[in-house]
Amino acid sequence: MHAPRNKRYSRRQHFIETCLGVALLGGRVAKLSYRAGLHGKLGVTRHALTLAPERRLAAPLTIAFASDFHAGPSTHPAIFDDLCAHLASERPDVLLLGGDYITGPASHAAVLCERLAGVTPPLGKFAVFGNHDLSTDDQLIARLFAQAGVEMLVNRAVTLAAPFDQVSICGMDDPWAGAPDAAATFAGAAAVRILLMHAPDGLLTLQKQRYDIGFAGHTHGGQIALRDGTPLVMPRGPLSRPYYYGRYPVHGNGDLIVSRGVGCGGIPLRVNADPELVICTVQ
């Protein structure tokens, strides 16, 4: 097994995750939770971005973004089927994935990749790692994703095919568990830059790099929140607290869209923080 890159990951955390898997009966509790509607109802949240005239695209680009799947004992795989059904209906040009694909061993990613393999947007599928992924065998996750046709971006940019070859997906490594490198992430990027990262805290590592629209997850919208959406327990990270869900203007840069994600982390329960697929149209 490849050694975890997350230097903050401890034996105590591994022990807690192992005990949690036992307590959740290997996914049987999550199955009951999903059937009872306690995973929340997965929906589609829409955003639109109009670029400055000098960077305007010849046609609208439809981006799908999903994050925080947490495949493992706390998330029933049927929620991934719900996501793929929405993706089939929306027919995006490109799919972006924001990390935290598993809770526990990297092998849990296989159940997610089985579904992702059947999603075929014409401009490709791109992903970044989250802190949970870097706490296990991230190289195995990358191999499973590659088999599903998903390209993992670790501090690098990929320019889309024509007619969107003025657009680059800039994927940055996780700010806390990984080794983000803003200069490498944006090196060679085209005029229109889509920032993909796991946590909003990645903004702290940008080093004045410019982007047009950014996507992040990590927060789950709190996963358990009050009726107005305020998390009962605020997510970790200095920017994950003020940017816990929604679309935020970022001073001197493009807006940041923070998703509630898809799966359940820790316990198989969402309250007032429904899972979502984000669809963003850029022109």
C-alpha positions in Angstrom: 0.0 0.0 0.0 1.2 3.5 -0.8 1.9 5.6 2.3 -0.7 8.3 3.0 0.4 11.8 1.9 -1.6 13.3 4.8 0.9 14.0 7.5 -1.9 15.0 9.9 -3.5 11.6 9.6 -2.9 9.6 12.9 -3.3 6.1 14.2 -6.1 7.6 16.4 -8.0 8.8 13.4 -7.6 5.4 11.7 -8.8 3.7 14.9 -11.9 6.0 15.0 -12.7 5.3 11.3 -12.4 1.5 11.9 -14.7 1.6 14.9 -17.2 3.7 13.0 -17.2 1.2 10.2 -18.0 -1.6 12.7 -20.7 0.5 14.4 -22.3 1.2 11.0 -22.4 -2.6 10.3 -20.4 -2.4 7.1 -22.9 -0.1 5.4 -26.2 -1.7 6.5 -27.1 1.3 8.7 -26.4 3.6 5.7 -28.7 1.5 3.6 -31.5 1.9 6.1 -30.8 5.6 6.3 -31.0 6.1 2.5 -34.2 4.2 2.3 -35.7 6.3 5.0 -34.7 9.5 3.2 -32.1 10.4 5.8 -29.3 10.9 3.2 -31.4 13.9 2.0 -32.8 14.4 -1.5 -30.2 14.9 -4.2 -31.0 17.9 -6.4 -29.4 20.2 -8.9 -28.2 23.7 -8.1 -27.6 26.1 -11.0 -25.3 29.0 -11.5 -24.4 31.1 -14.5 -21.3 33.1 -15.3 -20.9 35.8 -18.0 -17.2 36.4 -18.7 -15.7 39.8 -19.6 -16.1 40.7 -23.3 -12.4 39.9 -24.1 -12.7 36.4 -22.7 -16.3 35.6 -23.8 -16.8 32.1 -25.1 -18.2 31.4 -28.6 -20.9 29.1 -27.0 -22.0 28.3 -23.5 -19.9 25.8 -21.6 -21.9 23.6 -19.2 -19.9 22.4 -16.2 -21.1 19.8 -13.7 -19.4 19.7 -10.3 -19.9 17.1 -7.6 -17.8 16.5 -4.4 -17.6 14.7 -1.1 -18.9 11.2 -2.1 -17.5 9.4 1.0 -18.0 6.0 -0.4 -17.8 3.5 2.5 -19.9 2.5 5.4 -21.5 5.9 6.0 -22.9 6.4 2.4 -25.2 4.1 0.6 -24.1 3.6 -3.1 -27.7 4.3 -4.3 -27.0 8.0 -3.9 -24.3 7.7 -6.6 -27.0 6.2 -8.9 -29.1 9.3 -8.2 -26.2 11.5 -9.2 -25.6 9.6 -12.4 -29.2 9.9 -13.3 -29.1 13.7 -12.9 -25.9 13.8 -15.0 -27.5 11.8 -17.8 -30.4 14.3 -17.8 -28.2 17.4 -17.6 -25.7 16.3 -20.3 -22.8 18.6 -19.2 -19.9 19.3 -21.4 -17.4 18.5 -18.6 -17.5 16.9 -15.2 -15.4 18.1 -12.3 -15.0 16.1 -9.1 -13.9 17.9 -5.8 -12.4 15.1 -3.6 -13.2 13.0 -0.6 -14.3 10.1 -2.6 -14.0 7.6 0.3 -14.2 7.2 4.0 -11.8 4.5 5.1 -9.8 2.3 2.7 -9.1 3.5 -0.8 -10.7 0.3 -2.2 -14.1 1.9 -1.4 -13.6 4.1 -4.4 -14.4 1.1 -6.7 -18.1 1.3 -6.1 -18.1 5.0 -7.1 -15.9 4.4 -10.2 -18.2 1.8 -11.5 -20.8 4.5 -11.8 -18.5 7.2 -13.0 -17.3 5.0 -15.9 -20.7 5.3 -17.5 -20.7 9.1 -17.4 -19.2 10.4 -20.6 -19.2 14.2 -21.0 -17.6 15.1 -24.4 -14.9 17.3 -22.9 -13.9 14.8 -20.2 -13.9 14.2 -16.4 -11.4 15.8 -14.1 -10.8 15.4 -10.3 -8.7 16.6 -7.4 -7.9 14.8 -4.1 -9.5 15.6 -0.8 -8.1 15.2 2.7 -9.8 11.8 3.2 -8.3 10.5 -0.1 -4.8 11.6 1.0 -5.2 9.7 4.3 -5.2 6.4 2.5 -3.7 5.0 -0.8 -4.3 7.9 -3.1 -2.4 6.2 -5.9 -4.9 3.4 -5.9 -7.7 5.9 -6.1 -6.0 7.6 -9.0 -5.7 4.2 -10.8 -9.3 3.4 -10.2 -10.3 6.8 -11.5 -8.1 6.4 -14.6 -9.9 3.2 -15.4 -13.2 5.0 -15.1 -11.9 7.7 -17.5 -11.3 10.4 -14.9 -8.1 12.4 -15.0 -6.7 13.3 -11.6 -5.2 16.8 -11.4 -2.5 17.5 -8.8 -1.3 21.0 -9.2 -1.7 21.2 -12.9 -3.9 22.6 -15.6 -5.6 20.9 -18.5 -6.9 22.9 -21.5 -10.2 21.7 -23.0 -10.6 20.6 -26.6 -12.0 23.0 -29.2 -14.2 24.9 -29.4 -13.4 25.5 -25.7 -9.6 25.6 -26.1 -9.5 29.0 -24.4 -10.6 27.3 -21.2 -8.4 25.4 -18.7 -9.3 23.3 -15.7 -6.8 24.2 -13.0 -6.7 21.5 -10.3 -4.9 22.3 -7.0 -3.9 19.8 -4.3 -5.7 19.8 -1.0 -4.6 22.8 1.1 -4.2 20.9 4.4 -3.5 17.3 3.7 -1.7 17.8 0.4 1.0 20.1 -1.1 -0.8 22.8 -3.0 1.4 24.7 -5.6 -0.4 27.6 -7.1 2.3 28.5 -9.7 2.3 24.9 -11.0 -1.5 24.7 -10.9 -1.9 27.7 -13.3 1.3 27.1 -15.4 0.4 27.2 -19.0 -3.3 27.8 -18.4 -5.4 29.4 -21.1 -7.2 32.8 -20.8 -10.3 31.4 -19.1 -9.3 29.6 -15.8 -11.6 27.2 -13.9 -10.2 26.5 -10.4 -10.9 23.1 -9.0 -9.9 22.4 -5.4 -11.3 20.4 -2.4 -11.6 23.0 0.3 -12.3 26.7 0.3 -9.1 27.1 2.3 -7.2 26.6 -0.9 -7.8 30.3 -1.6 -5.2 31.0 1.1 -2.5 29.3 -1.2 -3.3 31.1 -4.5 -0.4 33.5 -4.4 -2.2 36.1 -6.5 -3.1 33.7 -9.3 -6.2 34.7 -11.2 -9.2 32.5 -12.0 -12.6 33.1 -13.4 -14.8 30.7 -11.4 -13.8 28.4 -8.6 -15.3 25.1 -7.3 -14.8 23.6 -3.8 -16.5 21.2 -1.4 -15.3 19.8 1.9 -17.9 21.5 4.1 -21.0 19.4 3.3 -22.9 22.6 4.1 -22.4 21.4 7.7 -24.3 18.1 6.9 -26.5 18.7 9.9 -27.9 22.3 9.9 -30.7 24.5 11.2 -33.7 25.2 9.0 -32.0 28.3 7.6 -29.0 26.2 6.5 -26.6 27.3 9.3 -24.5 24.3 10.3 -24.8 23.0 13.9 -21.1 22.3 13.8 -19.1 24.6 11.6 -16.7 22.9 9.1 -12.9 22.9 9.9 -10.7 25.5 8.2 -10.5 29.3 8.5 -12.3 29.8 5.1 -14.5 26.7 5.4 -16.4 28.5 8.1 -17.4 31.7 6.3 -17.6 29.9 2.9 -19.6 26.8 4.1 -22.1 26.7 1.3 -23.2 28.7 -1.8 -21.6 31.2 -4.2 -19.2 33.8 -2.8 -17.5 36.8 -4.3 -13.7 36.7 -3.7 -11.9 40.0 -3.5 -9.7 40.5 -6.5 -10.7 37.2 -8.2 -13.6 35.2 -9.6 -16.5 33.8 -7.5 -16.2 30.6 -5.5 -19.0 28.0 -5.6 -19.0 25.7 -2.5 -21.1 22.6 -2.8 -22.7 20.6 0.0 -21.5 17.4 -1.7 -23.1 14.1 -2.3 -22.4 11.5 0.4 -22.4 11.4 4.2 -19.2 11.8 6.2 -19.0 10.2 9.6 -22.6 9.3 10.1 -25.2 8.4 7.5 -27.4 11.4 8.1 -28.1 14.8 6.5 -30.5 17.4 8.0 -31.3 20.6 6.2 -28.2 20.1 4.0 -29.4 18.1 1.0 -26.8 16.5 -1.4 -26.4 18.3 -4.7 -25.0 18.3 -8.2 -23.9 21.8 -9.2 -24.4 22.9 -12.8 -22.6 26.1 -13.9 -23.0 27.6 -17.3 -20.1 29.8 -18.5 -20.2 32.1 -21.5 
